[in-house]
C-alpha cells in the first residue's frame, strides 16, 4: 500500500457534453446511461454553455459524447458503437480533455 493513501478512482470513461432544454441531449443521456449501466462503466455530463472553450468548440454539435476524453459521437449516440468503444481497454485521457473532474454517474 502506498504511503500517499488509497489510489484515486479513475475518471469516468464517458463524458456527455450537452445543454439544458436540448431534446437530442435528453435522448443521448438516456442511451449513455443505459449502455454505461449495462457494461458497468461510469459517466459524467458537462454543460457546454458553462465553459467558453467548450461552447466555442462544440456548441453546434451537442450532444457530444467523449470516450476516454476523445470525441466519439455528436448529435446522436449509437448504443452499439458506444458499447464497442467501451469494450476496448481504457486509454489515458488527453491533457485538457473536458470532464474527468466531476462526480461520476453509475
Secondary structure, DSSP 4 states (H G I P E B T S, - for coil): --TT-SPPPPPPSEEEEE-TT-HHHHHHHHHHHHHHHHTT--EEEEEGGG-HHHHHHHTTT-SEEEETTEEEEESS--HHHHHHHHHSPP-PPPTT-S-SSSPPB-
